Amino acid sequence: RSINVSKLQRAFAQNDQPRFILMLTPRHGNLGDHAITLGELQLLRELYPDTQVIEVSRLLYDACKEELQNLITTRDIILIQGGGFFGSLYPESHDARREIVDDYRENKVICFPVSIYYSADTHGQETLQRDKKVLSLNRQLTIMTRDEVSFDLAKREFVETDVLLTPDCAVALATDDFMPANEREGVVFVWRRDEEKAIDNNVLPNILRKLPQPTKYEIIDNVIKKKFNENTRSPAVSQQLAKISAAKVVVTDRFHGVVFAAITHTPVIVFSSIDTKITSGIKWFSDLPYVHLVEETEAAEELLKLYLSETFKPDSAVIE
């Protein structure tokens, strides 16, 4: 704890100008969340090169809440990590977001692009009512949403709050650096195993059985059993992007499986998750002819045959 406090004190002592405080960045093994953080930091460097950014991970926030309140001034702008943990699906993470909004009412607070989801059960609706009360008290709050369903929900429920519709920050990583050096080969399945999984467990085995033979394939997930920090996250995300960019086609039920495929110009076949982050968020890529949302395995199988039987020429245009 003393090391953490000293680290914060040194960061805040660098200058007395208004700063960006980027809160709740991850240290877990979700590479999609780390890609969001890297995109957020890249955007801040490009748009505000002269403004200091102090990153406060979720672990550091939990350990040093009192010290942070003493170090942060009302001139500082609080930025909260974007992603899919706004609402009732991940209560512990969302509770920390709500706490920051409540504790820093005198500051400009901006939630980077999020997907919003409240379950219809008692827990979900109680969480929504609690959020409406707390969020209405911070008159300098802006919520950026990354899909139309979340945007409409926030505009309807959080009437005192500024709400914007913008893409997920991970798209800021779009670059030709991740184009494959060699010829593309096979299929990469970016397949989830968590509580957001919505499709039947038999879908993946059925698709694998019907792959044209011989077809090289790999099953990966964007969530791995390893923790990352500010030094190790970028190489890990780059390695995941390299795997995806080496494939002829990606099949995924993860939102950042879609994002990673799009920014590497890789054809992607997408199944939805339990919330709207895919079905609504995929609209950002509607101009890319190689991004396909499917509901039936038969459609996925036909697309796989197409991309595996032909040499795909990716669109050279970057995402705008």
C-alpha positions as YAML, in Angstrom:
chain: A
units: angstrom
residues:
- id: 1
  name: ARG
  ca: [0.00, 0.00, 0.00]
- id: 2
  name: SER
  ca: [2.79, 2.45, 0.87]
- id: 3
  name: ILE
  ca: [4.36, 1.80, -2.56]
- id: 4
  name: ASN
  ca: [1.04, 2.53, -4.25]
- id: 5
  name: VAL
  ca: [0.60, 5.79, -2.32]
- id: 6
  name: SER
  ca: [4.14, 6.90, -3.17]
- id: 7
  name: LYS
  ca: [3.54, 6.09, -6.84]
- id: 8
  name: LEU
  ca: [0.41, 8.24, -6.87]
- id: 9
  name: GLN
  ca: [2.07, 11.11, -5.04]
- id: 10
  name: ARG
  ca: [4.93, 11.17, -7.54]
- id: 11
  name: ALA
  ca: [2.52, 11.18, -10.48]
- id: 12
  name: PHE
  ca: [0.44, 14.04, -9.09]
- id: 13
  name: ALA
  ca: [3.55, 16.06, -8.17]
- id: 14
  name: GLN
  ca: [4.75, 16.29, -11.79]
- id: 15
  name: ASN
  ca: [2.75, 19.47, -12.46]
- id: 16
  name: ASP
  ca: [-0.07, 21.59, -11.10]
- id: 17
  name: GLN
  ca: [-2.05, 21.81, -14.33]
- id: 18
  name: PRO
  ca: [-5.44, 20.12, -14.88]
- id: 19
  name: ARG
  ca: [-4.98, 16.41, -15.61]
- id: 20
  name: PHE
  ca: [-6.89, 13.47, -16.97]
- id: 21
  name: ILE
  ca: [-7.38, 10.74, -14.36]
- id: 22
  name: LEU
  ca: [-8.15, 7.48, -16.15]
- id: 23
  name: MET
  ca: [-9.88, 5.27, -13.57]
- id: 24
  name: LEU
  ca: [-10.61, 1.54, -13.28]
- id: 25
  name: THR
  ca: [-8.27, 0.26, -15.96]
- id: 26
  name: PRO
  ca: [-8.00, -3.54, -15.87]
- id: 27
  name: ARG
  ca: [-5.34, -5.87, -14.57]
- id: 28
  name: HIS
  ca: [-7.26, -9.09, -15.32]
- id: 29
  name: GLY
  ca: [-6.95, -11.33, -18.37]
- id: 30
  name: ASN
  ca: [-9.59, -9.82, -20.67]
- id: 31
  name: LEU
  ca: [-7.63, -8.67, -23.72]
- id: 32
  name: GLY
  ca: [-10.65, -6.81, -25.08]
- id: 33
  name: ASP
  ca: [-10.66, -4.59, -21.99]
- id: 34
  name: HIS
  ca: [-6.91, -4.02, -22.32]
- id: 35
  name: ALA
  ca: [-7.39, -3.07, -25.98]
- id: 36
  name: ILE
  ca: [-9.97, -0.51, -24.83]
- id: 37
  name: THR
  ca: [-7.45, 1.02, -22.41]
- id: 38
  name: LEU
  ca: [-4.74, 1.16, -25.07]
- id: 39
  name: GLY
  ca: [-7.20, 2.84, -27.43]
- id: 40
  name: GLU
  ca: [-8.25, 5.34, -24.76]
- id: 41
  name: LEU
  ca: [-4.63, 6.26, -24.04]
- id: 42
  name: GLN
  ca: [-3.83, 6.55, -27.74]
- id: 43
  name: LEU
  ca: [-6.77, 8.90, -28.30]
- id: 44
  name: LEU
  ca: [-5.74, 11.06, -25.35]
- id: 45
  name: ARG
  ca: [-2.16, 11.29, -26.66]
- id: 46
  name: GLU
  ca: [-3.39, 12.29, -30.11]
- id: 47
  name: LEU
  ca: [-6.05, 14.77, -29.03]
- id: 48
  name: TYR
  ca: [-4.45, 16.24, -25.88]
- id: 49
  name: PRO
  ca: [-0.68, 15.75, -26.24]
- id: 50
  name: ASP
  ca: [0.17, 18.40, -23.64]
- id: 51
  name: THR
  ca: [-2.16, 17.15, -20.89]
- id: 52
  name: GLN
  ca: [-0.89, 14.72, -18.27]
- id: 53
  name: VAL
  ca: [-2.74, 11.42, -18.00]
- id: 54
  name: ILE
  ca: [-2.61, 9.54, -14.70]
- id: 55
  name: GLU
  ca: [-3.81, 5.97, -14.94]
- id: 56
  name: VAL
  ca: [-5.46, 4.46, -11.88]
- id: 57
  name: SER
  ca: [-6.09, 0.74, -12.22]
- id: 58
  name: ARG
  ca: [-9.01, -0.93, -10.50]
- id: 59
  name: LEU
  ca: [-6.57, -2.47, -8.00]
- id: 60
  name: LEU
  ca: [-4.94, 0.87, -7.27]
- id: 61
  name: TYR
  ca: [-8.32, 2.56, -6.90]
- id: 62
  name: ASP
  ca: [-9.51, -0.02, -4.38]
- id: 63
  name: ALA
  ca: [-6.28, 0.34, -2.36]
- id: 64
  name: CYS
  ca: [-6.04, 4.15, -2.37]
- id: 65
  name: LYS
  ca: [-9.52, 5.69, -2.47]
- id: 66
  name: GLU
  ca: [-8.88, 8.13, 0.37]
- id: 67
  name: GLU
  ca: [-5.49, 9.21, -0.98]
- id: 68
  name: LEU
  ca: [-6.97, 9.80, -4.42]
- id: 69
  name: GLN
  ca: [-9.63, 12.11, -3.03]
- id: 70
  name: ASN
  ca: [-6.88, 14.16, -1.37]
- id: 71
  name: LEU
  ca: [-4.73, 14.32, -4.53]
- id: 72
  name: ILE
  ca: [-7.38, 14.96, -7.20]
- id: 73
  name: THR
  ca: [-8.42, 18.59, -7.58]
- id: 74
  name: THR
  ca: [-11.69, 19.90, -8.98]
- id: 75
  name: ARG
  ca: [-9.81, 21.03, -12.10]
- id: 76
  name: ASP
  ca: [-8.93, 17.43, -12.97]
- id: 77
  name: ILE
  ca: [-11.12, 15.52, -15.40]
- id: 78
  name: ILE
  ca: [-12.12, 12.02, -14.32]
- id: 79
  name: LEU
  ca: [-12.26, 9.44, -17.11]
- id: 80
  name: ILE
  ca: [-13.72, 6.01, -16.39]
- id: 81
  name: GLN
  ca: [-12.70, 2.91, -18.33]
- id: 82
  name: GLY
  ca: [-15.12, 1.93, -21.09]
- id: 83
  name: GLY
  ca: [-16.42, -1.53, -21.86]
- id: 84
  name: GLY
  ca: [-19.31, -3.81, -21.07]
- id: 85
  name: PHE
  ca: [-19.57, -3.49, -17.29]
- id: 86
  name: PHE
  ca: [-22.15, -0.70, -17.03]
- id: 87
  name: GLY
  ca: [-25.29, -2.05, -15.36]
- id: 88
  name: SER
  ca: [-26.23, -5.22, -13.53]
- id: 89
  name: LEU
  ca: [-24.16, -7.85, -15.35]
- id: 90
  name: TYR
  ca: [-20.91, -7.26, -13.43]
- id: 91
  name: PRO
  ca: [-22.08, -5.66, -10.16]
- id: 92
  name: GLU
  ca: [-18.71, -5.35, -8.40]
- id: 93
  name: SER
  ca: [-17.13, -3.43, -11.28]
- id: 94
  name: HIS
  ca: [-20.22, -1.30, -11.83]
- id: 95
  name: ASP
  ca: [-20.41, -0.44, -8.12]
- id: 96
  name: ALA
  ca: [-16.92, 1.09, -8.40]
- id: 97
  name: ARG
  ca: [-18.04, 3.17, -11.39]
- id: 98
  name: ARG
  ca: [-21.09, 4.44, -9.51]
- id: 99
  name: GLU
  ca: [-18.96, 5.24, -6.47]
- id: 100
  name: ILE
  ca: [-16.60, 7.40, -8.55]
- id: 101
  name: VAL
  ca: [-19.50, 9.30, -10.12]
- id: 102
  name: ASP
  ca: [-20.90, 9.90, -6.62]
- id: 103
  name: ASP
  ca: [-17.60, 10.85, -4.94]
- id: 104
  name: TYR
  ca: [-16.44, 13.31, -7.61]
- id: 105
  name: ARG
  ca: [-19.54, 15.46, -8.12]
- id: 106
  name: GLU
  ca: [-17.37, 18.59, -8.33]
- id: 107
  name: ASN
  ca: [-15.38, 17.19, -11.25]
- id: 108
  name: LYS
  ca: [-16.11, 16.72, -14.90]
- id: 109
  name: VAL
  ca: [-16.60, 12.92, -15.16]
- id: 110
  name: ILE
  ca: [-16.65, 11.11, -18.50]
- id: 111
  name: CYS
  ca: [-17.44, 7.44, -18.94]
- id: 112
  name: PHE
  ca: [-15.62, 6.17, -22.01]
- id: 113
  name: PRO
  ca: [-17.86, 4.19, -24.45]
- id: 114
  name: VAL
  ca: [-19.89, 1.50, -22.69]
- id: 115
  name: SER
  ca: [-22.56, -1.05, -23.35]
- id: 116
  name: ILE
  ca: [-25.40, -0.79, -20.82]
- id: 117
  name: TYR
  ca: [-27.41, -3.76, -19.62]
- id: 118
  name: TYR
  ca: [-29.90, -4.14, -16.77]
- id: 119
  name: SER
  ca: [-31.54, -7.52, -16.27]
- id: 120
  name: ALA
  ca: [-35.31, -7.63, -15.88]
- id: 121
  name: ASP
  ca: [-35.10, -9.31, -12.47]
- id: 122
  name: THR
  ca: [-35.17, -7.58, -9.07]
- id: 123
  name: HIS
  ca: [-31.40, -7.12, -8.95]
- id: 124
  name: GLY
  ca: [-31.28, -5.50, -12.36]
- id: 125
  name: GLN
  ca: [-34.13, -3.09, -11.70]
- id: 126
  name: GLU
  ca: [-32.87, -2.15, -8.25]
- id: 127
  name: THR
  ca: [-29.47, -1.42, -9.78]
- id: 128
  name: LEU
  ca: [-31.09, 0.81, -12.39]
- id: 129
  name: GLN
  ca: [-33.01, 2.82, -9.78]
- id: 130
  name: ARG
  ca: [-29.89, 3.25, -7.67]
- id: 131
  name: ASP
  ca: [-27.95, 4.43, -10.73]
- id: 132
  name: LYS
  ca: [-30.64, 6.93, -11.71]
- id: 133
  name: LYS
  ca: [-30.48, 8.51, -8.28]
- id: 134
  name: VAL
  ca: [-26.69, 8.73, -8.07]
- id: 135
  name: LEU
  ca: [-26.04, 9.78, -11.65]
- id: 136
  name: SER
  ca: [-28.60, 12.60, -11.46]
- id: 137
  name: LEU
  ca: [-26.58, 14.20, -8.65]
- id: 138
  name: ASN
  ca: [-23.46, 14.64, -10.78]
- id: 139
  name: ARG
  ca: [-24.32, 17.51, -13.13]
- id: 140
  name: GLN
  ca: [-20.94, 17.30, -14.89]
- id: 141
  name: LEU
  ca: [-21.28, 13.67, -15.95]
- id: 142
  name: THR
  ca: [-21.08, 12.49, -19.57]
- id: 143
  name: ILE
  ca: [-21.75, 8.89, -20.56]
- id: 144
  name: MET
  ca: [-20.42, 7.74, -23.92]
- id: 145
  name: THR
  ca: [-22.25, 4.68, -25.25]
- id: 146
  name: ARG
  ca: [-20.96, 2.36, -27.96]
- id: 147
  name: ASP
  ca: [-24.24, 1.06, -29.38]
- id: 148
  name: GLU
  ca: [-27.67, 2.46, -30.18]
- id: 149
  name: VAL
  ca: [-29.57, 0.33, -27.66]
- id: 150
  name: SER
  ca: [-27.36, 1.55, -24.82]
- id: 151
  name: PHE
  ca: [-27.63, 5.13, -26.10]
- id: 152
  name: ASP
  ca: [-31.44, 4.98, -26.17]
- id: 153
  name: LEU
  ca: [-31.58, 3.41, -22.71]
- id: 154
  name: ALA
  ca: [-29.27, 6.04, -21.21]
- id: 155
  name: LYS
  ca: [-31.15, 8.93, -22.83]
- id: 156
  name: ARG
  ca: [-34.44, 7.53, -21.50]
- id: 157
  name: GLU
  ca: [-33.35, 6.66, -17.96]
- id: 158
  name: PHE
  ca: [-30.60, 9.21, -17.17]
- id: 159
  name: VAL
  ca: [-32.37, 12.38, -18.20]
- id: 160
  name: GLU
  ca: [-30.03, 14.69, -16.24]
- id: 161
  name: THR
  ca: [-26.91, 13.27, -17.91]
- id: 162
  name: ASP
  ca: [-25.21, 14.13, -21.21]
- id: 163
  name: VAL
  ca: [-25.19, 10.98, -23.36]
- id: 164
  name: LEU
  ca: [-23.15, 10.45, -26.54]
- id: 165
  name: LEU
  ca: [-22.96, 7.65, -29.13]
- id: 166
  name: THR
  ca: [-19.41, 6.79, -30.18]
- id: 167
  name: PRO
  ca: [-17.46, 3.68, -31.25]
- id: 168
  name: ASP
  ca: [-15.62, 1.43, -28.81]
- id: 169
  name: CYS
  ca: [-12.19, 2.91, -28.06]
- id: 170
  name: ALA
  ca: [-10.37, -0.23, -29.20]
- id: 171
  name: VAL
  ca: [-11.01, 0.80, -32.83]
- id: 172
  name: ALA
  ca: [-8.39, 3.51, -32.27]
- id: 173
  name: LEU
  ca: [-5.83, 0.70, -32.61]
- id: 174
  name: ALA
  ca: [-6.73, 0.28, -36.30]
- id: 175
  name: THR
  ca: [-3.42, 0.27, -38.16]
- id: 176
  name: ASP
  ca: [-1.63, -1.53, -40.95]
- id: 177
  name: ASP
  ca: [0.86, -2.77, -38.33]
- id: 178
  name: PHE
  ca: [-1.39, -5.79, -37.81]
- id: 179
  name: MET
  ca: [-1.71, -6.78, -41.44]
- id: 180
  name: PRO
  ca: [-0.32, -10.31, -41.92]
- id: 181
  name: ALA
  ca: [3.21, -10.59, -43.27]
- id: 182
  name: ASN
  ca: [2.46, -13.96, -44.85]
- id: 183
  name: GLU
  ca: [-0.49, -15.51, -46.62]
- id: 184
  name: ARG
  ca: [-3.58, -16.00, -44.46]
- id: 185
  name: GLU
  ca: [-4.44, -19.53, -43.42]
- id: 186
  name: GLY
  ca: [-7.35, -21.34, -41.76]
- id: 187
  name: VAL
  ca: [-9.91, -20.26, -39.16]
- id: 188
  name: VAL
  ca: [-9.59, -18.66, -35.75]
- id: 189
  name: PHE
  ca: [-12.54, -19.14, -33.38]
- id: 190
  name: VAL
  ca: [-12.67, -16.41, -30.72]
- id: 191
  name: TRP
  ca: [-15.14, -18.17, -28.45]
- id: 192
  name: ARG
  ca: [-16.40, -17.10, -25.06]
- id: 193
  name: ARG
  ca: [-16.88, -19.27, -21.98]
- id: 194
  name: ASP
  ca: [-18.42, -16.79, -19.51]
- id: 195
  name: GLU
  ca: [-21.89, -15.67, -18.39]
- id: 196
  name: GLU
  ca: [-22.47, -13.63, -21.55]
- id: 197
  name: LYS
  ca: [-22.42, -16.77, -23.67]
- id: 198
  name: ALA
  ca: [-25.78, -16.99, -25.45]
- id: 199
  name: ILE
  ca: [-25.47, -19.77, -28.02]
- id: 200
  name: ASP
  ca: [-25.87, -23.50, -27.57]
- id: 201
  name: ASN
  ca: [-22.80, -25.49, -26.58]
- id: 202
  name: ASN
  ca: [-23.27, -27.71, -29.63]
- id: 203
  name: VAL
  ca: [-22.81, -24.89, -32.15]
- id: 204
  name: LEU
  ca: [-19.01, -24.91, -32.15]
- id: 205
  name: PRO
  ca: [-18.62, -28.73, -32.40]
- id: 206
  name: ASN
  ca: [-21.15, -28.80, -35.24]
- id: 207
  name: ILE
  ca: [-19.27, -26.13, -37.17]
- id: 208
  name: LEU
  ca: [-15.96, -27.91, -36.63]
- id: 209
  name: ARG
  ca: [-17.36, -31.18, -37.97]
- id: 210
  name: LYS
  ca: [-18.45, -29.49, -41.19]
- id: 211
  name: LEU
  ca: [-15.25, -27.54, -41.90]
- id: 212
  name: PRO
  ca: [-13.80, -28.33, -45.33]
- id: 213
  name: GLN
  ca: [-10.93, -30.78, -44.94]
- id: 214
  name: PRO
  ca: [-8.12, -30.24, -44.42]
- id: 215
  name: THR
  ca: [-8.61, -26.89, -42.65]
- id: 216
  name: LYS
  ca: [-6.26, -25.53, -40.05]
- id: 217
  name: TYR
  ca: [-8.10, -23.96, -37.12]
- id: 218
  name: GLU
  ca: [-7.44, -22.61, -33.65]
- id: 219
  name: ILE
  ca: [-9.87, -21.96, -30.77]
- id: 220
  name: ILE
  ca: [-8.92, -19.02, -28.58]
- id: 221
  name: ASP
  ca: [-10.64, -16.57, -26.26]
- id: 222
  name: ASN
  ca: [-10.01, -12.92, -25.53]
- id: 223
  name: VAL
  ca: [-10.13, -13.81, -21.82]
- id: 224
  name: ILE
  ca: [-7.14, -15.82, -20.66]
- id: 225
  name: LYS
  ca: [-5.95, -17.05, -17.27]
- id: 226
  name: LYS
  ca: [-3.27, -14.44, -16.83]
- id: 227
  name: LYS
  ca: [-3.07, -10.94, -15.40]
- id: 228
  name: PHE
  ca: [-1.58, -7.99, -17.25]
- id: 229
  name: ASN
  ca: [-0.29, -4.59, -16.24]
- id: 230
  name: GLU
  ca: [0.67, -1.41, -18.09]
- id: 231
  name: ASN
  ca: [3.92, -3.01, -19.27]
- id: 232
  name: THR
  ca: [2.63, -6.41, -20.41]
- id: 233
  name: ARG
  ca: [-0.79, -5.58, -21.88]
- id: 234
  name: SER
  ca: [0.35, -4.09, -25.20]
- id: 235
  name: PRO
  ca: [2.45, -7.12, -26.25]
- id: 236
  name: ALA
  ca: [-0.44, -9.43, -25.26]
- id: 237
  name: VAL
  ca: [-2.99, -7.48, -27.33]
- id: 238
  name: SER
  ca: [-0.57, -7.31, -30.25]
- id: 239
  name: GLN
  ca: [-0.06, -11.08, -30.11]
- id: 240
  name: GLN
  ca: [-3.83, -11.65, -30.19]
- id: 241
  name: LEU
  ca: [-4.22, -9.31, -33.15]
- id: 242
  name: ALA
  ca: [-1.41, -11.11, -34.96]
- id: 243
  name: LYS
  ca: [-3.19, -14.45, -34.53]
- id: 244
  name: ILE
  ca: [-6.40, -13.02, -35.93]
- id: 245
  name: SER
  ca: [-4.71, -11.24, -38.83]
- id: 246
  name: ALA
  ca: [-3.05, -14.51, -39.89]
- id: 247
  name: ALA
  ca: [-6.43, -16.26, -40.41]
- id: 248
  name: LYS
  ca: [-8.54, -16.33, -43.54]
- id: 249
  name: VAL
  ca: [-11.66, -15.94, -41.42]
- id: 250
  name: VAL
  ca: [-12.69, -15.49, -37.78]
- id: 251
  name: VAL
  ca: [-15.78, -16.92, -36.09]
- id: 252
  name: THR
  ca: [-16.72, -15.26, -32.80]
- id: 253
  name: ASP
  ca: [-19.38, -14.52, -30.22]
- id: 254
  name: ARG
  ca: [-17.27, -11.79, -28.58]
- id: 255
  name: PHE
  ca: [-17.65, -8.10, -29.35]
- id: 256
  name: HIS
  ca: [-13.91, -7.58, -29.36]
- id: 257
  name: GLY
  ca: [-13.57, -10.62, -31.57]
- id: 258
  name: VAL
  ca: [-15.48, -8.48, -34.07]
- id: 259
  name: VAL
  ca: [-13.39, -5.38, -33.34]
- id: 260
  name: PHE
  ca: [-10.09, -7.26, -33.61]
- id: 261
  name: ALA
  ca: [-11.16, -8.80, -36.91]
- id: 262
  name: ALA
  ca: [-12.33, -5.46, -38.30]
- id: 263
  name: ILE
  ca: [-9.16, -3.55, -37.46]
- id: 264
  name: THR
  ca: [-7.01, -6.31, -39.00]
- id: 265
  name: HIS
  ca: [-9.20, -6.48, -42.14]
- id: 266
  name: THR
  ca: [-10.07, -10.11, -41.40]
- id: 267
  name: PRO
  ca: [-13.42, -11.59, -42.49]
- id: 268
  name: VAL
  ca: [-15.53, -12.35, -39.41]
- id: 269
  name: ILE
  ca: [-18.67, -14.39, -38.81]
- id: 270
  name: VAL
  ca: [-20.45, -13.22, -35.67]
- id: 271
  name: PHE
  ca: [-22.93, -14.83, -33.27]
- id: 272
  name: SER
  ca: [-24.61, -12.61, -30.66]
- id: 273
  name: SER
  ca: [-24.15, -12.55, -26.86]
- id: 274
  name: ILE
  ca: [-26.89, -12.19, -24.23]
- id: 275
  name: ASP
  ca: [-26.90, -8.37, -24.32]
- id: 276
  name: THR
  ca: [-26.97, -5.96, -27.26]
- id: 277
  name: LYS
  ca: [-23.30, -5.11, -27.49]
- id: 278
  name: ILE
  ca: [-22.87, -7.26, -30.62]
- id: 279
  name: THR
  ca: [-26.24, -6.96, -32.36]
- id: 280
  name: SER
  ca: [-26.25, -3.18, -31.97]
- id: 281
  name: GLY
  ca: [-22.53, -2.44, -31.78]
- id: 282
  name: ILE
  ca: [-21.78, -4.29, -35.01]
- id: 283
  name: LYS
  ca: [-23.51, -1.46, -36.89]
- id: 284
  name: TRP
  ca: [-20.29, 0.54, -36.64]
- id: 285
  name: PHE
  ca: [-18.85, -1.90, -39.17]
- id: 286
  name: SER
  ca: [-21.80, -1.99, -41.55]
- id: 287
  name: ASP
  ca: [-19.66, -0.55, -44.35]
- id: 288
  name: LEU
  ca: [-17.25, -3.49, -44.15]
- id: 289
  name: PRO
  ca: [-18.45, -6.25, -46.49]
- id: 290
  name: TYR
  ca: [-16.53, -8.93, -44.62]
- id: 291
  name: VAL
  ca: [-18.34, -8.52, -41.25]
- id: 292
  name: HIS
  ca: [-21.31, -10.91, -41.03]
- id: 293
  name: LEU
  ca: [-23.85, -11.26, -38.20]
- id: 294
  name: VAL
  ca: [-25.53, -14.68, -38.35]
- id: 295
  name: GLU
  ca: [-28.27, -16.38, -36.37]
- id: 296
  name: GLU
  ca: [-28.03, -19.93, -37.73]
- id: 297
  name: THR
  ca: [-25.07, -22.27, -37.99]
- id: 298
  name: GLU
  ca: [-26.02, -23.01, -41.60]
- id: 299
  name: ALA
  ca: [-25.29, -19.41, -42.57]
- id: 300
  name: ALA
  ca: [-21.94, -19.56, -40.77]
- id: 301
  name: GLU
  ca: [-21.05, -22.81, -42.55]
- id: 302
  name: GLU
  ca: [-21.80, -21.31, -45.98]
- id: 303
  name: LEU
  ca: [-19.68, -18.24, -45.26]
- id: 304
  name: LEU
  ca: [-16.82, -20.42, -44.03]
- id: 305
  name: LYS
  ca: [-16.87, -22.36, -47.30]
- id: 306
  name: LEU
  ca: [-16.76, -19.09, -49.22]
- id: 307
  name: TYR
  ca: [-13.81, -17.57, -47.39]
- id: 308
  name: LEU
  ca: [-11.86, -20.82, -47.18]
- id: 309
  name: SER
  ca: [-12.25, -21.61, -50.87]
- id: 310
  name: GLU
  ca: [-11.26, -18.20, -52.25]
- id: 311
  name: THR
  ca: [-8.31, -15.87, -51.79]
- id: 312
  name: PHE
  ca: [-9.76, -12.93, -49.89]
- id: 313
  name: LYS
  ca: [-8.56, -9.47, -50.84]
- id: 314
  name: PRO
  ca: [-9.16, -7.23, -47.82]
- id: 315
  name: ASP
  ca: [-10.35, -3.69, -48.28]
- id: 316
  name: SER
  ca: [-7.33, -1.45, -47.89]
- id: 317
  name: ALA
  ca: [-9.41, 1.31, -46.27]
- id: 318
  name: VAL
  ca: [-8.95, 1.82, -42.57]
- id: 319
  name: ILE
  ca: [-11.88, 2.30, -40.19]
- id: 320
  name: GLU
  ca: [-12.84, 5.96, -39.95]
...
